[in-house]
Amino acid sequence: MSEILIEHRFTSLNDYIEAERSNKYIAAHIKKNETEIARVSALTSGVTIDRYPVSVLFQWHRTDQRTDPDNIQFGAKFVLDGLVKAGVLENDGWKHIKGIQHEFFLSAHDYVTVVFLEAK
């Protein structure tokens, strides 16, 4: 079991949709920035995946409950894209990822832990 800690509060789905509707360049900037945050975190973690497929568990930590879990988990898109760009994951398609799970916790600060589990 390997894991990566990303100290960041990823944009929720509702906030991303609002950005897209106001200006497509803002949404593109959000995707680029948040993918880069995940990429850098993955590179500094030293994690490598050598057996596929994997299951991915996202443990979302938030300081409040103002955002619904389904909006929070949208950040998984940016995280997985960043992990592919970092070379931690070969790809984020069906051949490499068997399952994705999400857990949600109240915490003193915002972050996400990405846990890689051997797929069953």
Biopython code that builds the backbone (N, CA, C, O; Angstrom):
import numpy as np
from Bio.PDB.StructureBuilder import StructureBuilder

atoms = [
    (1, "MET", "N", (0.850, -1.183, 0.000)),
    (1, "MET", "CA", (0.000, 0.000, 0.000)),
    (1, "MET", "C", (0.894, 1.244, 0.000)),
    (1, "MET", "O", (1.756, 1.401, 0.865)),
    (2, "SER", "N", (0.682, 2.104, -0.957)),
    (2, "SER", "CA", (1.410, 3.365, -1.064)),
    (2, "SER", "C", (0.416, 4.510, -0.938)),
    (2, "SER", "O", (-0.762, 4.367, -1.263)),
    (3, "GLU", "N", (0.905, 5.638, -0.465)),
    (3, "GLU", "CA", (0.008, 6.790, -0.380)),
    (3, "GLU", "C", (0.756, 8.097, -0.627)),
    (3, "GLU", "O", (1.963, 8.209, -0.412)),
    (4, "ILE", "N", (-0.016, 9.076, -1.088)),
    (4, "ILE", "CA", (0.507, 10.406, -1.370)),
    (4, "ILE", "C", (-0.352, 11.417, -0.622)),
    (4, "ILE", "O", (-1.581, 11.360, -0.675)),
    (5, "LEU", "N", (0.292, 12.327, 0.064)),
    (5, "LEU", "CA", (-0.391, 13.395, 0.783)),
    (5, "LEU", "C", (-0.307, 14.667, -0.064)),
    (5, "LEU", "O", (0.775, 15.073, -0.488)),
    (6, "ILE", "N", (-1.456, 15.284, -0.301)),
    (6, "ILE", "CA", (-1.495, 16.531, -1.069)),
    (6, "ILE", "C", (-2.133, 17.609, -0.194)),
    (6, "ILE", "O", (-3.325, 17.557, 0.110)),
    (7, "GLU", "N", (-1.329, 18.571, 0.199)),
    (7, "GLU", "CA", (-1.774, 19.647, 1.098)),
    (7, "GLU", "C", (-2.431, 20.752, 0.274)),
    (7, "GLU", "O", (-1.817, 21.779, -0.014)),
    (8, "HIS", "N", (-3.679, 20.524, -0.096)),
    (8, "HIS", "CA", (-4.378, 21.495, -0.939)),
    (8, "HIS", "C", (-5.881, 21.247, -0.849)),
    (8, "HIS", "O", (-6.319, 20.107, -0.696)),
    (9, "ARG", "N", (-6.659, 22.307, -0.943)),
    (9, "ARG", "CA", (-8.115, 22.208, -1.026)),
    (9, "ARG", "C", (-8.480, 22.338, -2.501)),
    (9, "ARG", "O", (-8.457, 23.436, -3.057)),
    (10, "PHE", "N", (-8.815, 21.224, -3.127)),
    (10, "PHE", "CA", (-9.131, 21.221, -4.546)),
    (10, "PHE", "C", (-10.486, 21.879, -4.803)),
    (10, "PHE", "O", (-11.384, 21.852, -3.962)),
    (11, "THR", "N", (-10.602, 22.462, -5.978)),
    (11, "THR", "CA", (-11.824, 23.142, -6.392)),
    (11, "THR", "C", (-12.979, 22.147, -6.471)),
    (11, "THR", "O", (-12.826, 21.045, -6.998)),
    (12, "SER", "N", (-14.120, 22.544, -5.949)),
    (12, "SER", "CA", (-15.304, 21.685, -6.006)),
    (12, "SER", "C", (-15.934, 21.762, -7.399)),
    (12, "SER", "O", (-15.638, 22.670, -8.176)),
    (13, "LEU", "N", (-16.790, 20.814, -7.696)),
    (13, "LEU", "CA", (-17.462, 20.791, -8.993)),
    (13, "LEU", "C", (-18.281, 22.062, -9.205)),
    (13, "LEU", "O", (-18.219, 22.660, -10.279)),
    (14, "ASN", "N", (-19.038, 22.478, -8.210)),
    (14, "ASN", "CA", (-19.863, 23.676, -8.357)),
    (14, "ASN", "C", (-19.013, 24.913, -8.653)),
    (14, "ASN", "O", (-19.388, 25.735, -9.490)),
    (15, "ASP", "N", (-17.877, 25.050, -7.976)),
    (15, "ASP", "CA", (-17.006, 26.197, -8.213)),
    (15, "ASP", "C", (-16.382, 26.133, -9.603)),
    (15, "ASP", "O", (-16.208, 27.165, -10.251)),
    (16, "TYR", "N", (-16.045, 24.931, -10.064)),
    (16, "TYR", "CA", (-15.478, 24.771, -11.398)),
    (16, "TYR", "C", (-16.503, 25.123, -12.481)),
    (16, "TYR", "O", (-16.179, 25.804, -13.454)),
    (17, "ILE", "N", (-17.731, 24.656, -12.302)),
    (17, "ILE", "CA", (-18.797, 24.978, -13.260)),
    (17, "ILE", "C", (-19.029, 26.484, -13.305)),
    (17, "ILE", "O", (-19.190, 27.057, -14.382)),
    (18, "GLU", "N", (-19.046, 27.121, -12.144)),
    (18, "GLU", "CA", (-19.224, 28.576, -12.089)),
    (18, "GLU", "C", (-18.088, 29.290, -12.840)),
    (18, "GLU", "O", (-18.324, 30.263, -13.557)),
    (19, "ALA", "N", (-16.862, 28.799, -12.669)),
    (19, "ALA", "CA", (-15.719, 29.385, -13.370)),
    (19, "ALA", "C", (-15.847, 29.199, -14.879)),
    (19, "ALA", "O", (-15.570, 30.121, -15.646)),
    (20, "GLU", "N", (-16.265, 28.012, -15.305)),
    (20, "GLU", "CA", (-16.443, 27.749, -16.741)),
    (20, "GLU", "C", (-17.489, 28.680, -17.354)),
    (20, "GLU", "O", (-17.317, 29.179, -18.466)),
    (21, "ARG", "N", (-18.547, 28.900, -16.630)),
    (21, "ARG", "CA", (-19.636, 29.737, -17.147)),
    (21, "ARG", "C", (-19.239, 31.206, -17.214)),
    (21, "ARG", "O", (-19.715, 31.944, -18.077)),
    (22, "SER", "N", (-18.378, 31.623, -16.314)),
    (22, "SER", "CA", (-17.984, 33.030, -16.307)),
    (22, "SER", "C", (-16.878, 33.314, -17.322)),
    (22, "SER", "O", (-16.876, 34.364, -17.965)),
    (23, "ASN", "N", (-15.936, 32.375, -17.466)),
    (23, "ASN", "CA", (-14.825, 32.597, -18.394)),
    (23, "ASN", "C", (-14.085, 31.272, -18.578)),
    (23, "ASN", "O", (-13.534, 30.734, -17.618)),
    (24, "LYS", "N", (-14.069, 30.745, -19.796)),
    (24, "LYS", "CA", (-13.451, 29.442, -20.042)),
    (24, "LYS", "C", (-11.966, 29.422, -19.710)),
    (24, "LYS", "O", (-11.410, 28.366, -19.405)),
    (25, "TYR", "N", (-11.325, 30.579, -19.767)),
    (25, "TYR", "CA", (-9.900, 30.634, -19.461)),
    (25, "TYR", "C", (-9.635, 30.463, -17.966)),
    (25, "TYR", "O", (-8.601, 29.927, -17.569)),
    (26, "ILE", "N", (-10.571, 30.918, -17.147)),
    (26, "ILE", "CA", (-10.437, 30.728, -15.698)),
    (26, "ILE", "C", (-10.506, 29.242, -15.367)),
    (26, "ILE", "O", (-9.707, 28.745, -14.573)),
    (27, "ALA", "N", (-11.452, 28.532, -15.968)),
    (27, "ALA", "CA", (-11.578, 27.089, -15.725)),
    (27, "ALA", "C", (-10.327, 26.358, -16.196)),
    (27, "ALA", "O", (-9.850, 25.456, -15.508)),
    (28, "ALA", "N", (-9.786, 26.728, -17.355)),
    (28, "ALA", "CA", (-8.565, 26.099, -17.863)),
    (28, "ALA", "C", (-7.398, 26.355, -16.906)),
    (28, "ALA", "O", (-6.564, 25.477, -16.685)),
    (29, "HIS", "N", (-7.347, 27.564, -16.343)),
    (29, "HIS", "CA", (-6.298, 27.893, -15.380)),
    (29, "HIS", "C", (-6.437, 27.040, -14.110)),
    (29, "HIS", "O", (-5.438, 26.560, -13.574)),
    (30, "ILE", "N", (-7.655, 26.857, -13.638)),
    (30, "ILE", "CA", (-7.893, 26.027, -12.450)),
    (30, "ILE", "C", (-7.394, 24.608, -12.711)),
    (30, "ILE", "O", (-6.667, 24.048, -11.890)),
    (31, "LYS", "N", (-7.774, 24.028, -13.836)),
    (31, "LYS", "CA", (-7.361, 22.655, -14.155)),
    (31, "LYS", "C", (-5.844, 22.546, -14.239)),
    (31, "LYS", "O", (-5.255, 21.619, -13.684)),
    (32, "LYS", "N", (-5.214, 23.481, -14.926)),
    (32, "LYS", "CA", (-3.759, 23.458, -15.075)),
    (32, "LYS", "C", (-3.065, 23.585, -13.720)),
    (32, "LYS", "O", (-2.132, 22.838, -13.428)),
    (33, "ASN", "N", (-3.518, 24.528, -12.894)),
    (33, "ASN", "CA", (-2.915, 24.780, -11.589)),
    (33, "ASN", "C", (-3.091, 23.592, -10.645)),
    (33, "ASN", "O", (-2.139, 23.181, -9.983)),
    (34, "GLU", "N", (-4.289, 23.046, -10.581)),
    (34, "GLU", "CA", (-4.548, 21.964, -9.633)),
    (34, "GLU", "C", (-3.910, 20.647, -10.084)),
    (34, "GLU", "O", (-3.499, 19.839, -9.251)),
    (35, "THR", "N", (-3.828, 20.434, -11.394)),
    (35, "THR", "CA", (-3.113, 19.270, -11.906)),
    (35, "THR", "C", (-1.626, 19.382, -11.551)),
    (35, "THR", "O", (-0.994, 18.386, -11.198)),
    (36, "GLU", "N", (-1.077, 20.578, -11.646)),
    (36, "GLU", "CA", (0.335, 20.805, -11.313)),
    (36, "GLU", "C", (0.597, 20.594, -9.822)),
    (36, "GLU", "O", (1.632, 20.039, -9.453)),
    (37, "ILE", "N", (-0.311, 21.021, -8.976)),
    (37, "ILE", "CA", (-0.166, 20.793, -7.536)),
    (37, "ILE", "C", (-0.099, 19.300, -7.241)),
    (37, "ILE", "O", (0.736, 18.857, -6.453)),
    (38, "ALA", "N", (-0.965, 18.534, -7.864)),
    (38, "ALA", "CA", (-0.957, 17.078, -7.671)),
    (38, "ALA", "C", (0.327, 16.463, -8.230)),
    (38, "ALA", "O", (0.906, 15.567, -7.616)),
    (39, "ARG", "N", (0.770, 16.945, -9.393)),
    (39, "ARG", "CA", (1.989, 16.413, -10.019)),
    (39, "ARG", "C", (3.200, 16.619, -9.109)),
    (39, "ARG", "O", (3.972, 15.688, -8.880)),
    (40, "VAL", "N", (3.364, 17.826, -8.598)),
    (40, "VAL", "CA", (4.503, 18.134, -7.733)),
    (40, "VAL", "C", (4.443, 17.314, -6.443)),
    (40, "VAL", "O", (5.466, 16.803, -5.987)),
    (41, "SER", "N", (3.268, 17.188, -5.861)),
    (41, "SER", "CA", (3.117, 16.381, -4.645)),
    (41, "SER", "C", (3.484, 14.922, -4.909)),
    (41, "SER", "O", (4.123, 14.273, -4.081)),
    (42, "ALA", "N", (3.078, 14.420, -6.063)),
    (42, "ALA", "CA", (3.392, 13.034, -6.425)),
    (42, "ALA", "C", (4.893, 12.843, -6.599)),
    (42, "ALA", "O", (5.452, 11.847, -6.139)),
    (43, "LEU", "N", (5.544, 13.790, -7.258)),
    (43, "LEU", "CA", (6.988, 13.683, -7.477)),
    (43, "LEU", "C", (7.765, 13.702, -6.164)),
    (43, "LEU", "O", (8.722, 12.948, -5.992)),
    (44, "THR", "N", (7.352, 14.562, -5.244)),
    (44, "THR", "CA", (8.072, 14.667, -3.971)),
    (44, "THR", "C", (7.771, 13.506, -3.031)),
    (44, "THR", "O", (8.498, 13.291, -2.062)),
    (45, "SER", "N", (6.702, 12.754, -3.310)),
    (45, "SER", "CA", (6.339, 11.634, -2.430)),
    (45, "SER", "C", (7.252, 10.429, -2.620)),
    (45, "SER", "O", (7.428, 9.634, -1.698)),
    (46, "GLY", "N", (7.829, 10.289, -3.801)),
    (46, "GLY", "CA", (8.665, 9.124, -4.087)),
    (46, "GLY", "C", (7.890, 7.845, -4.351)),
    (46, "GLY", "O", (8.491, 6.778, -4.479)),
    (47, "VAL", "N", (6.568, 7.929, -4.434)),
    (47, "VAL", "CA", (5.733, 6.745, -4.651)),
    (47, "VAL", "C", (5.837, 6.285, -6.108)),
    (47, "VAL", "O", (5.824, 7.095, -7.035)),
    (48, "THR", "N", (5.940, 4.984, -6.281)),
    (48, "THR", "CA", (5.884, 4.385, -7.614)),
    (48, "THR", "C", (4.897, 3.227, -7.584)),
    (48, "THR", "O", (4.768, 2.525, -6.582)),
    (49, "ILE", "N", (4.217, 3.045, -8.680)),
    (49, "ILE", "CA", (3.264, 1.932, -8.806)),
    (49, "ILE", "C", (3.845, 0.980, -9.841)),
    (49, "ILE", "O", (4.119, 1.378, -10.973)),
    (50, "ASP", "N", (4.029, -0.269, -9.454)),
    (50, "ASP", "CA", (4.611, -1.217, -10.393)),
    (50, "ASP", "C", (3.712, -2.406, -10.706)),
    (50, "ASP", "O", (4.072, -3.261, -11.515)),
    (51, "ARG", "N", (2.549, -2.464, -10.071)),
    (51, "ARG", "CA", (1.599, -3.552, -10.349)),
    (51, "ARG", "C", (0.233, -2.957, -10.632)),
    (51, "ARG", "O", (-0.307, -2.182, -9.843)),
    (52, "TYR", "N", (-0.306, -3.335, -11.765)),
    (52, "TYR", "CA", (-1.624, -2.848, -12.188)),
    (52, "TYR", "C", (-2.548, -4.025, -12.395)),
    (52, "TYR", "O", (-2.093, -5.140, -12.650)),
    (53, "PRO", "N", (-3.840, -3.787, -12.288)),
    (53, "PRO", "CA", (-4.507, -2.527, -11.948)),
    (53, "PRO", "C", (-4.464, -2.250, -10.448)),
    (53, "PRO", "O", (-4.157, -3.129, -9.643)),
    (54, "VAL", "N", (-4.777, -1.009, -10.097)),
    (54, "VAL", "CA", (-4.855, -0.606, -8.700)),
    (54, "VAL", "C", (-6.249, -0.071, -8.412)),
    (54, "VAL", "O", (-6.994, 0.297, -9.321)),
    (55, "SER", "N", (-6.580, -0.036, -7.144)),
    (55, "SER", "CA", (-7.752, 0.697, -6.672)),
    (55, "SER", "C", (-7.221, 1.937, -5.966)),
    (55, "SER", "O", (-6.188, 1.891, -5.298)),
    (56, "VAL", "N", (-7.928, 3.029, -6.121)),
    (56, "VAL", "CA", (-7.478, 4.294, -5.542)),
    (56, "VAL", "C", (-8.497, 4.736, -4.495)),
    (56, "VAL", "O", (-9.695, 4.809, -4.767)),
    (57, "LEU", "N", (-8.004, 5.025, -3.305)),
    (57, "LEU", "CA", (-8.844, 5.531, -2.219)),
    (57, "LEU", "C", (-8.450, 6.980, -1.955)),
    (57, "LEU", "O", (-7.302, 7.269, -1.618)),
    (58, "PHE", "N", (-9.404, 7.879, -2.110)),
    (58, "PHE", "CA", (-9.199, 9.292, -1.794)),
    (58, "PHE", "C", (-9.763, 9.547, -0.408)),
    (58, "PHE", "O", (-10.930, 9.259, -0.146)),
    (59, "GLN", "N", (-8.941, 10.086, 0.480)),
    (59, "GLN", "CA", (-9.378, 10.467, 1.818)),
    (59, "GLN", "C", (-9.335, 11.997, 1.890)),
    (59, "GLN", "O", (-8.286, 12.602, 2.110)),
    (60, "TRP", "N", (-10.503, 12.593, 1.698)),
    (60, "TRP", "CA", (-10.635, 14.045, 1.639)),
    (60, "TRP", "C", (-10.793, 14.605, 3.048)),
    (60, "TRP", "O", (-11.688, 14.190, 3.783)),
    (61, "HIS", "N", (-9.942, 15.531, 3.422)),
    (61, "HIS", "CA", (-9.994, 16.181, 4.737)),
    (61, "HIS", "C", (-10.357, 17.641, 4.519)),
    (61, "HIS", "O", (-9.682, 18.356, 3.778)),
    (62, "ARG", "N", (-11.424, 18.075, 5.166)),
    (62, "ARG", "CA", (-11.917, 19.445, 5.024)),
    (62, "ARG", "C", (-12.130, 20.061, 6.400)),
    (62, "ARG", "O", (-12.424, 19.375, 7.379)),
    (63, "THR", "N", (-11.972, 21.376, 6.438)),
    (63, "THR", "CA", (-12.152, 22.095, 7.703)),
    (63, "THR", "C", (-13.615, 22.352, 8.032)),
    (63, "THR", "O", (-13.945, 22.732, 9.156)),
    (64, "ASP", "N", (-14.493, 22.147, 7.054)),
    (64, "ASP", "CA", (-15.918, 22.377, 7.285)),
    (64, "ASP", "C", (-16.738, 21.424, 6.413)),
    (64, "ASP", "O", (-16.201, 20.698, 5.576)),
    (65, "GLN", "N", (-18.039, 21.449, 6.631)),
    (65, "GLN", "CA", (-18.940, 20.571, 5.873)),
    (65, "GLN", "C", (-19.835, 21.370, 4.933)),
    (65, "GLN", "O", (-20.941, 20.936, 4.611)),
    (66, "ARG", "N", (-19.366, 22.530, 4.492)),
    (66, "ARG", "CA", (-20.189, 23.379, 3.629)),
    (66, "ARG", "C", (-20.289, 22.855, 2.197)),
    (66, "ARG", "O", (-21.202, 23.238, 1.465)),
    (67, "THR", "N", (-19.371, 21.993, 1.793)),
    (67, "THR", "CA", (-19.393, 21.449, 0.441)),
    (67, "THR", "C", (-19.807, 19.982, 0.505)),
    (67, "THR", "O", (-19.276, 19.213, 1.306)),
    (68, "ASP", "N", (-20.751, 19.604, -0.340)),
    (68, "ASP", "CA", (-21.215, 18.213, -0.364)),
    (68, "ASP", "C", (-20.117, 17.283, -0.864)),
    (68, "ASP", "O", (-19.304, 17.673, -1.702)),
    (69, "PRO", "N", (-20.089, 16.056, -0.354)),
    (69, "PRO", "CA", (-19.067, 15.096, -0.776)),
    (69, "PRO", "C", (-18.977, 14.890, -2.293)),
    (69, "PRO", "O", (-17.876, 14.749, -2.825)),
    (70, "ASP", "N", (-20.109, 14.871, -2.993)),
    (70, "ASP", "CA", (-20.051, 14.643, -4.444)),
    (70, "ASP", "C", (-19.371, 15.810, -5.165)),
    (70, "ASP", "O", (-18.799, 15.613, -6.237)),
    (71, "ASN", "N", (-19.422, 17.001, -4.607)),
    (71, "ASN", "CA", (-18.715, 18.139, -5.185)),
    (71, "ASN", "C", (-17.223, 18.100, -4.859)),
    (71, "ASN", "O", (-16.394, 18.490, -5.681)),
    (72, "ILE", "N", (-16.890, 17.632, -3.672)),
    (72, "ILE", "CA", (-15.491, 17.531, -3.257)),
    (72, "ILE", "C", (-14.752, 16.511, -4.120)),
    (72, "ILE", "O", (-13.633, 16.764, -4.565)),
    (73, "GLN", "N", (-15.378, 15.360, -4.354)),
    (73, "GLN", "CA", (-14.681, 14.281, -5.045)),
    (73, "GLN", "C", (-14.360, 14.600, -6.507)),
    (73, "GLN", "O", (-13.599, 13.870, -7.143)),
    (74, "PHE", "N", (-14.924, 15.668, -7.039)),
    (74, "PHE", "CA", (-14.575, 16.122, -8.375)),
    (74, "PHE", "C", (-13.068, 16.380, -8.495)),
    (74, "PHE", "O", (-12.503, 16.230, -9.579)),
    (75, "GLY", "N", (-12.422, 16.761, -7.408)),
    (75, "GLY", "CA", (-10.980, 17.007, -7.403)),
    (75, "GLY", "C", (-10.153, 15.801, -7.798)),
    (75, "GLY", "O", (-8.982, 15.940, -8.150)),
    (76, "ALA", "N", (-10.750, 14.613, -7.742)),
    (76, "ALA", "CA", (-10.037, 13.396, -8.138)),
    (76, "ALA", "C", (-9.556, 13.478, -9.582)),
    (76, "ALA", "O", (-8.512, 12.918, -9.918)),
    (77, "LYS", "N", (-10.302, 14.167, -10.436)),
    (77, "LYS", "CA", (-9.909, 14.342, -11.835)),
    (77, "LYS", "C", (-8.550, 15.028, -11.926)),
    (77, "LYS", "O", (-7.670, 14.566, -12.653)),
    (78, "PHE", "N", (-8.373, 16.123, -11.197)),
    (78, "PHE", "CA", (-7.115, 16.854, -11.210)),
    (78, "PHE", "C", (-5.988, 16.015, -10.615)),
    (78, "PHE", "O", (-4.868, 16.012, -11.127)),
    (79, "VAL", "N", (-6.292, 15.309, -9.538)),
    (79, "VAL", "CA", (-5.285, 14.496, -8.870)),
    (79, "VAL", "C", (-4.794, 13.385, -9.796)),
    (79, "VAL", "O", (-3.588, 13.217, -9.976)),
    (80, "LEU", "N", (-5.709, 12.637, -10.378)),
    (80, "LEU", "CA", (-5.296, 11.538, -11.255)),
    (80, "LEU", "C", (-4.520, 12.045, -12.464)),
    (80, "LEU", "O", (-3.529, 11.432, -12.860)),
    (81, "ASP", "N", (-4.952, 13.146, -13.053)),
    (81, "ASP", "CA", (-4.208, 13.723, -14.180)),
    (81, "ASP", "C", (-2.801, 14.124, -13.751)),
    (81, "ASP", "O", (-1.848, 13.928, -14.504)),
    (82, "GLY", "N", (-2.662, 14.677, -12.563)),
    (82, "GLY", "CA", (-1.347, 15.049, -12.043)),
    (82, "GLY", "C", (-0.461, 13.846, -11.782)),
    (82, "GLY", "O", (0.748, 13.899, -12.009)),
    (83, "LEU", "N", (-1.057, 12.758, -11.307)),
    (83, "LEU", "CA", (-0.278, 11.546, -11.050)),
    (83, "LEU", "C", (0.221, 10.918, -12.342)),
    (83, "LEU", "O", (1.316, 10.356, -12.382)),
    (84, "VAL", "N", (-0.577, 11.012, -13.394)),
    (84, "VAL", "CA", (-0.142, 10.516, -14.699)),
    (84, "VAL", "C", (0.990, 11.394, -15.228)),
    (84, "VAL", "O", (1.989, 10.881, -15.731)),
    (85, "LYS", "N", (0.840, 12.723, -15.115)),
    (85, "LYS", "CA", (1.894, 13.634, -15.582)),
    (85, "LYS", "C", (3.197, 13.432, -14.820)),
    (85, "LYS", "O", (4.279, 13.610, -15.379)),
    (86, "ALA", "N", (3.100, 13.063, -13.556)),
    (86, "ALA", "CA", (4.291, 12.827, -12.736)),
    (86, "ALA", "C", (4.930, 11.477, -13.038)),
    (86, "ALA", "O", (6.072, 11.229, -12.653)),
    (87, "GLY", "N", (4.199, 10.607, -13.726)),
    (87, "GLY", "CA", (4.715, 9.276, -14.006)),
    (87, "GLY", "C", (4.479, 8.280, -12.890)),
    (87, "GLY", "O", (4.975, 7.154, -12.947)),
    (88, "VAL", "N", (3.731, 8.679, -11.881)),
    (88, "VAL", "CA", (3.396, 7.750, -10.790)),
    (88, "VAL", "C", (2.418, 6.695, -11.301)),
    (88, "VAL", "O", (2.567, 5.507, -11.013)),
    (89, "LEU", "N", (1.426, 7.133, -12.054)),
    (89, "LEU", "CA", (0.492, 6.220, -12.714)),
    (89, "LEU", "C", (0.832, 6.182, -14.197)),
    (89, "LEU", "O", (1.098, 7.217, -14.809)),
    (90, "GLU", "N", (0.822, 4.984, -14.768)),
    (90, "GLU", "CA", (1.042, 4.853, -16.207)),
    (90, "GLU", "C", (-0.067, 5.543, -16.987)),
    (90, "GLU", "O", (0.180, 6.222, -17.984)),
    (91, "ASN", "N", (-1.296, 5.356, -16.513)),
    (91, "ASN", "CA", (-2.467, 5.931, -17.158)),
    (91, "ASN", "C", (-3.593, 5.907, -16.139)),
    (91, "ASN", "O", (-3.497, 5.218, -15.123)),
    (92, "ASP", "N", (-4.661, 6.655, -16.402)),
    (92, "ASP", "CA", (-5.791, 6.651, -15.467)),
    (92, "ASP", "C", (-7.037, 6.030, -16.105)),
    (92, "ASP", "O", (-8.162, 6.355, -15.728)),
    (93, "GLY", "N", (-6.830, 5.154, -17.053)),
    (93, "GLY", "CA", (-7.944, 4.473, -17.715)),
    (93, "GLY", "C", (-8.304, 3.162, -17.031)),
    (93, "GLY", "O", (-7.753, 2.818, -15.985)),
    (94, "TRP", "N", (-9.223, 2.448, -17.631)),
    (94, "TRP", "CA", (-9.777, 1.216, -17.065)),
    (94, "TRP", "C", (-8.725, 0.121, -16.895)),
    (94, "TRP", "O", (-8.820, -0.692, -15.976)),
    (95, "LYS", "N", (-7.743, 0.097, -17.759)),
    (95, "LYS", "CA", (-6.705, -0.933, -17.689)),
    (95, "LYS", "C", (-5.851, -0.789, -16.430)),
    (95, "LYS", "O", (-5.324, -1.776, -15.918)),
    (96, "HIS", "N", (-5.716, 0.429, -15.938)),
    (96, "HIS", "CA", (-4.825, 0.701, -14.815)),
    (96, "HIS", "C", (-5.542, 0.939, -13.492)),
    (96, "HIS", "O", (-4.975, 0.699, -12.426)),
    (97, "ILE", "N", (-6.789, 1.409, -13.554)),
    (97, "ILE", "CA", (-7.547, 1.684, -12.327)),
    (97, "ILE", "C", (-8.806, 0.831, -12.301)),
    (97, "ILE", "O", (-9.692, 0.962, -13.145)),
    (98, "LYS", "N", (-8.857, -0.040, -11.314)),
    (98, "LYS", "CA", (-9.987, -0.965, -11.174)),
    (98, "LYS", "C", (-11.147, -0.343, -10.393)),
    (98, "LYS", "O", (-12.313, -0.646, -10.646)),
    (99, "GLY", "N", (-10.814, 0.521, -9.453)),
    (99, "GLY", "CA", (-11.861, 1.134, -8.631)),
    (99, "GLY", "C", (-11.384, 2.424, -7.995)),
    (99, "GLY", "O", (-10.189, 2.641, -7.796)),
    (100, "ILE", "N", (-12.351, 3.274, -7.681)),
    (100, "ILE", "CA", (-12.073, 4.544, -7.002)),
    (100, "ILE", "C", (-13.067, 4.670, -5.855)),
    (100, "ILE", "O", (-14.275, 4.521, -6.038)),
    (101, "GLN", "N", (-12.535, 4.945, -4.672)),
    (101, "GLN", "CA", (-13.365, 5.121, -3.487)),
    (101, "GLN", "C", (-13.051, 6.480, -2.859)),
    (101, "GLN", "O", (-11.969, 7.035, -3.052)),
    (102, "HIS", "N", (-14.007, 6.995, -2.115)),
    (102, "HIS", "CA", (-13.823, 8.287, -1.458)),
    (102, "HIS", "C", (-14.279, 8.187, -0.009)),
    (102, "HIS", "O", (-15.296, 7.565, 0.295)),
    (103, "GLU", "N", (-13.515, 8.807, 0.873)),
    (103, "GLU", "CA", (-13.883, 8.957, 2.280)),
    (103, "GLU", "C", (-13.722, 10.432, 2.635)),
    (103, "GLU", "O", (-12.898, 11.130, 2.044)),
    (104, "PHE", "N", (-14.509, 10.903, 3.598)),
    (104, "PHE", "CA", (-14.538, 12.322, 3.933)),
    (104, "PHE", "C", (-14.393, 12.500, 5.444)),
    (104, "PHE", "O", (-15.025, 11.797, 6.232)),
    (105, "PHE", "N", (-13.543, 13.463, 5.831)),
    (105, "PHE", "CA", (-13.239, 13.682, 7.238)),
    (105, "PHE", "C", (-13.193, 15.174, 7.541)),
    (105, "PHE", "O", (-12.796, 15.976, 6.696)),
    (106, "LEU", "N", (-13.597, 15.537, 8.742)),
    (106, "LEU", "CA", (-13.363, 16.897, 9.239)),
    (106, "LEU", "C", (-11.946, 16.942, 9.798)),
    (106, "LEU", "O", (-11.492, 15.995, 10.439)),
    (107, "SER", "N", (-11.255, 18.047, 9.550)),
    (107, "SER", "CA", (-9.858, 18.136, 9.938)),
    (107, "SER", "C", (-9.505, 19.591, 10.262)),
    (107, "SER", "O", (-10.280, 20.502, 9.968)),
    (108, "ALA", "N", (-8.350, 19.801, 10.858)),
    (108, "ALA", "CA", (-7.894, 21.149, 11.194)),
    (108, "ALA", "C", (-7.457, 21.932, 9.962)),
    (108, "ALA", "O", (-7.455, 23.162, 9.983)),
    (109, "HIS", "N", (-7.083, 21.231, 8.878)),
    (109, "HIS", "CA", (-6.733, 21.895, 7.628)),
    (109, "HIS", "C", (-7.158, 21.019, 6.448)),
    (109, "HIS", "O", (-7.495, 19.847, 6.614)),
    (110, "ASP", "N", (-7.134, 21.612, 5.263)),
    (110, "ASP", "CA", (-7.596, 20.918, 4.051)),
    (110, "ASP", "C", (-6.448, 20.160, 3.388)),
    (110, "ASP", "O", (-5.370, 20.711, 3.165)),
    (111, "TYR", "N", (-6.697, 18.900, 3.080)),
    (111, "TYR", "CA", (-5.742, 18.090, 2.334)),
    (111, "TYR", "C", (-6.438, 16.822, 1.860)),
    (111, "TYR", "O", (-7.562, 16.520, 2.260)),
    (112, "VAL", "N", (-5.745, 16.091, 1.001)),
    (112, "VAL", "CA", (-6.258, 14.800, 0.547)),
    (112, "VAL", "C", (-5.118, 13.792, 0.590)),
    (112, "VAL", "O", (-3.984, 14.098, 0.220)),
    (113, "THR", "N", (-5.433, 12.609, 1.040)),
    (113, "THR", "CA", (-4.493, 11.501, 0.991)),
    (113, "THR", "C", (-4.987, 10.549, -0.090)),
    (113, "THR", "O", (-6.155, 10.159, -0.103)),
    (114, "VAL", "N", (-4.084, 10.179, -0.995)),
    (114, "VAL", "CA", (-4.401, 9.264, -2.081)),
    (114, "VAL", "C", (-3.714, 7.947, -1.765)),
    (114, "VAL", "O", (-2.486, 7.879, -1.703)),
    (115, "VAL", "N", (-4.509, 6.898, -1.566)),
    (115, "VAL", "CA", (-3.995, 5.597, -1.185)),
    (115, "VAL", "C", (-4.171, 4.638, -2.353)),
    (115, "VAL", "O", (-5.256, 4.535, -2.925)),
    (116, "PHE", "N", (-3.102, 3.941, -2.701)),
    (116, "PHE", "CA", (-3.144, 2.956, -3.787)),
    (116, "PHE", "C", (-3.205, 1.565, -3.168)),
    (116, "PHE", "O", (-2.349, 1.181, -2.371)),
    (117, "LEU", "N", (-4.227, 0.827, -3.550)),
    (117, "LEU", "CA", (-4.452, -0.520, -3.044)),
    (117, "LEU", "C", (-4.375, -1.510, -4.189)),
    (117, "LEU", "O", (-4.725, -1.185, -5.323)),
    (118, "GLU", "N", (-3.920, -2.711, -3.896)),
    (118, "GLU", "CA", (-3.896, -3.745, -4.915)),
    (118, "GLU", "C", (-5.340, -4.096, -5.274)),
    (118, "GLU", "O", (-6.154, -4.374, -4.394)),
    (119, "ALA", "N", (-5.648, -4.080, -6.550)),
    (119, "ALA", "CA", (-7.013, -4.374, -6.996)),
    (119, "ALA", "C", (-7.304, -5.846, -6.806)),
    (119, "ALA", "O", (-6.426, -6.694, -6.967)),
    (120, "LYS", "N", (-8.549, -6.139, -6.461)),
    (120, "LYS", "CA", (-8.963, -7.527, -6.245)),
    (120, "LYS", "C", (-9.501, -8.130, -7.509)),
    (120, "LYS", "O", (-9.898, -9.295, -7.516)),
]
sb = StructureBuilder()
sb.init_structure("model")
sb.init_model(0)
sb.init_chain("A")
sb.init_seg("    ")
for serial, (resi, resn, name, xyz) in enumerate(atoms, 1):
    if name == "N":
        sb.init_residue(resn, " ", resi, " ")
    sb.init_atom(name, np.array(xyz, "f"), 0.0, 1.0, " ", f" {name:<3s}", serial, name[0])
structure = sb.get_structure()
